[in-house]
Amino acid sequence: MSNAKDEPIDFYFSIGSMYTFLTVMRIDRVEDLTGIRLVWRPFSVRAIMIEMDNRPASKPLKLAYMWRDLHRRAEMYGFAFEGEAPYPLREFDLANRVATVGAREDWCADYVRATYRRWFVEKQECGMEPNLSDSLREIGVDPARVIALAKSEDIGRAYEASTGEARRLGIFGAPSFVARGEVFWGDDRLEDAVTWHQRGTLGAPRPP
């Protein structure tokens, strides 16, 4: 029987989530330090947030706070950026369908990091040109093949299934982490998810 600590943490994300930028730019450090693997699971947080009538773009005060918070936290992590990136994304679903292809073909993490860097640093929208093709070329995959595949019914069904699974788990925002069946929402909960994965508690370690 496998030990729960041997299982990966599921990382549910949507390209287009602002706070997911913070996670994708530092997640490899967390894996290196802890030895814990995170499985990247793209889903449509937009679909779930629309169902909840929770869209930051329609709340100017909240959106302004989020940009300021992102600047503070990115600087803390060591990858500060300037200004504000285009938001919300116009090709949200295509960007995440490409990530779905990447999850199947094992280049998801590299693509997501590349496309977020272009979005936040170079102000190029994810899911649109030149960000989309340049990010794919950067990681060594053929944009024409991947984009065509991302638009296929097969990938569409996989994307919808992942969104349905996120909904079933009670996930309502991105980034979210699932460790030992527990959901942790937000970049600032990544370390909590790691601790829960290791101990099964956020308090003192439980006796064996």
Backbone torsions as a table, in degrees:
resi	resn	phi	psi	omega
1	MET	NA	133.0	-177.1
2	SER	-76.3	147.7	177.3
3	ASN	-83.9	139.5	-179.3
4	ALA	-57.3	-31.4	-178.8
5	LYS	-70.7	-16.7	178.4
6	ASP	-84.6	-13.4	-179.1
7	GLU	-80.0	153.3	177.4
8	PRO	-76.8	166.9	168.8
9	ILE	-92.6	133.3	176.7
10	ASP	-85.1	126.2	-178.6
11	PHE	-107.0	100.9	178.7
12	TYR	-90.3	123.3	-175.3
13	PHE	-143.2	160.3	171.6
14	SER	-133.5	125.2	170.1
15	ILE	-64.8	124.6	-172.0
16	GLY	121.5	-22.1	171.6
17	SER	-75.9	124.9	-175.9
18	MET	-66.7	-45.4	-177.1
19	TYR	-70.2	-20.1	176.5
20	THR	-63.2	-26.4	174.6
21	PHE	-53.0	-45.2	-178.3
22	LEU	-62.1	-40.6	-178.1
23	THR	-69.8	-47.9	-173.6
24	VAL	-67.3	-25.3	-179.4
25	MET	-83.0	-7.4	-179.0
26	ARG	-130.8	-2.9	-172.2
27	ILE	-64.9	-31.6	179.3
28	ASP	-66.0	-33.6	176.4
29	ARG	-62.7	-43.1	-179.1
30	VAL	-63.1	-42.6	178.2
31	GLU	-63.2	-42.9	-179.5
32	ASP	-63.8	-39.7	-176.7
33	LEU	-74.8	-33.0	-173.2
34	THR	-103.3	-22.0	-174.8
35	GLY	75.7	7.7	179.7
36	ILE	-92.4	135.3	179.9
37	ARG	-93.2	137.9	174.2
38	LEU	-111.5	130.7	179.3
39	VAL	-94.9	121.8	-176.1
40	TRP	-80.9	122.6	-176.7
41	ARG	-127.4	93.5	177.9
42	PRO	-67.8	140.7	176.9
43	PHE	-151.8	171.9	-178.9
44	SER	-95.5	91.8	174.8
45	VAL	-67.7	-26.9	179.6
46	ARG	-61.0	-43.6	-179.7
47	ALA	-60.0	-43.2	-178.7
48	ILE	-69.5	-40.2	-179.3
49	MET	-68.5	-34.2	176.0
50	ILE	-64.6	-41.0	177.4
51	GLU	-59.8	-33.4	-178.8
52	MET	-90.5	-2.3	-174.3
53	ASP	53.7	47.0	-178.6
54	ASN	-126.8	87.5	-177.6
55	ARG	-125.6	110.1	-177.0
56	PRO	-56.6	-32.6	-177.3
57	ALA	-60.9	-23.2	179.6
58	SER	-91.9	5.0	-179.0
59	LYS	-126.6	85.9	-172.4
60	PRO	-55.4	-40.7	-179.4
61	LEU	-65.2	-41.7	178.4
62	LYS	-65.4	-42.4	-179.0
63	LEU	-63.4	-41.8	178.6
64	ALA	-62.6	-40.9	177.3
65	TYR	-62.9	-42.9	-177.5
66	MET	-61.2	-42.2	178.4
67	TRP	-63.7	-42.0	178.9
68	ARG	-65.0	-41.1	179.4
69	ASP	-64.0	-40.4	178.1
70	LEU	-62.4	-41.6	177.9
71	HIS	-62.4	-43.8	179.9
72	ARG	-62.2	-46.6	-174.4
73	ARG	-74.1	-36.2	177.3
74	ALA	-63.4	-40.1	177.1
75	GLU	-63.2	-40.7	179.1
76	MET	-60.6	-39.3	-178.4
77	TYR	-79.2	-15.5	177.7
78	GLY	99.3	16.4	176.0
79	PHE	-136.1	57.9	179.8
80	ALA	-59.1	149.0	175.8
81	PHE	-133.4	166.1	-177.5
82	GLU	-111.4	148.6	173.0
83	GLY	69.4	-160.6	180.0
84	GLU	-123.2	142.0	178.7
85	ALA	-87.8	157.8	177.8
86	PRO	-57.1	130.8	-176.6
87	TYR	-155.5	138.1	-2.2
88	PRO	-78.7	167.7	-179.7
89	LEU	-73.0	139.3	176.9
90	ARG	-80.9	-29.5	-179.5
91	GLU	-114.4	48.9	-178.8
92	PHE	-53.5	-51.4	-174.8
93	ASP	-66.9	-39.2	179.4
94	LEU	-63.4	-43.3	178.2
95	ALA	-56.6	-39.9	-178.0
96	ASN	-82.0	-27.3	172.7
97	ARG	-66.0	-38.4	176.0
98	VAL	-62.5	-41.1	176.2
99	ALA	-61.9	-34.1	177.6
100	THR	-64.4	-41.2	173.9
101	VAL	-61.4	-44.9	-179.7
102	GLY	-61.2	-36.1	177.8
103	ALA	-64.4	-34.5	177.1
104	ARG	-71.7	-35.5	-172.1
105	GLU	-102.9	4.1	172.5
106	ASP	72.3	32.5	171.3
107	TRP	-129.9	18.1	-176.6
108	CYS	-58.3	-50.2	-175.2
109	ALA	-60.8	-43.8	-179.1
110	ASP	-63.3	-42.4	179.1
111	TYR	-64.3	-46.3	-176.3
112	VAL	-63.1	-42.5	177.4
113	ARG	-61.9	-43.7	-178.4
114	ALA	-64.5	-43.1	-176.3
115	THR	-73.0	-33.9	175.9
116	TYR	-67.5	-39.9	178.9
117	ARG	-60.8	-45.1	178.5
118	ARG	-64.5	-35.0	-179.8
119	TRP	-69.2	-53.2	-174.0
120	PHE	-79.3	-35.8	-175.4
121	VAL	-91.4	-44.6	-176.3
122	GLU	-98.6	-4.4	176.5
123	LYS	64.1	32.3	176.3
124	GLN	-100.9	125.9	-176.8
125	GLU	-64.7	135.8	172.4
126	CYS	-65.3	147.9	178.6
127	GLY	81.5	-2.9	-179.8
128	MET	-128.2	162.6	177.7
129	GLU	-83.3	144.6	8.5
130	PRO	-90.3	-3.4	-176.1
131	ASN	-55.0	-49.7	-171.7
132	LEU	-59.2	-57.5	-177.1
133	SER	-68.5	-39.2	-179.6
134	ASP	-64.3	-38.7	178.9
135	SER	-65.7	-40.3	179.8
136	LEU	-69.0	-41.8	177.3
137	ARG	-62.7	-38.9	-178.9
138	GLU	-57.3	-36.1	-177.4
139	ILE	-95.9	5.1	171.5
140	GLY	86.8	24.8	175.6
141	VAL	-118.9	155.9	-174.1
142	ASP	-81.5	116.6	-177.4
143	PRO	-59.1	-43.4	-176.7
144	ALA	-60.3	-45.5	-179.6
145	ARG	-64.2	-46.2	-174.9
146	VAL	-69.2	-43.0	-178.9
147	ILE	-64.0	-41.6	177.0
148	ALA	-61.8	-43.0	179.1
149	LEU	-65.5	-39.7	-179.5
150	ALA	-62.3	-28.8	-179.5
151	LYS	-87.4	0.3	-176.6
152	SER	-76.4	159.2	178.6
153	GLU	-64.4	-35.8	-178.8
154	ASP	-59.7	-48.9	179.5
155	ILE	-68.9	-35.5	176.1
156	GLY	-59.1	-42.7	178.4
157	ARG	-65.8	-39.6	179.5
158	ALA	-64.8	-40.6	178.8
159	TYR	-64.2	-44.0	178.0
160	GLU	-65.8	-37.0	179.3
161	ALA	-65.7	-40.7	178.3
162	SER	-64.9	-39.3	176.9
163	THR	-64.6	-40.8	177.4
164	GLY	-63.2	-39.3	178.0
165	GLU	-66.3	-40.9	176.2
166	ALA	-60.0	-43.3	178.9
167	ARG	-62.3	-42.4	179.8
168	ARG	-62.0	-36.2	-179.6
169	LEU	-76.3	-9.2	-178.6
170	GLY	87.9	16.8	178.7
171	ILE	-76.7	132.2	-177.5
172	PHE	-128.5	0.5	-179.1
173	GLY	-156.7	169.0	179.8
174	ALA	-131.8	143.7	0.9
175	PRO	-79.4	152.1	173.6
176	SER	-132.6	150.2	-178.0
177	PHE	-127.9	136.0	178.8
178	VAL	-115.5	113.6	-178.8
179	ALA	-124.7	120.5	-178.7
180	ARG	53.0	35.9	178.3
181	GLY	84.2	-4.4	179.3
182	GLU	-96.6	139.2	-180.0
183	VAL	-97.8	132.7	175.4
184	PHE	-124.6	122.5	-174.2
185	TRP	-107.6	130.8	173.5
186	GLY	107.3	145.9	178.4
187	ASP	-55.2	-36.9	-178.0
188	ASP	-74.3	0.8	175.3
189	ARG	-106.1	5.3	178.9
190	LEU	-60.3	-46.6	-179.5
191	GLU	-65.1	-34.1	175.5
192	ASP	-63.7	-41.0	178.4
193	ALA	-62.3	-40.0	178.2
194	VAL	-63.7	-44.8	179.6
195	THR	-62.3	-43.7	178.9
196	TRP	-62.4	-41.2	178.5
197	HIS	-60.1	-39.6	-177.2
198	GLN	-77.6	-37.1	-170.1
199	ARG	-116.1	-23.4	-171.8
200	GLY	76.4	15.0	178.9
201	THR	-162.6	158.8	173.1
202	LEU	-99.0	-3.6	177.5
203	GLY	-94.7	-150.6	178.8
204	ALA	-63.9	146.1	180.0
205	PRO	-56.2	138.1	178.9
206	ARG	-75.7	146.3	178.6
207	PRO	-64.5	149.9	-178.9
208	PRO	-65.7	NA	NA
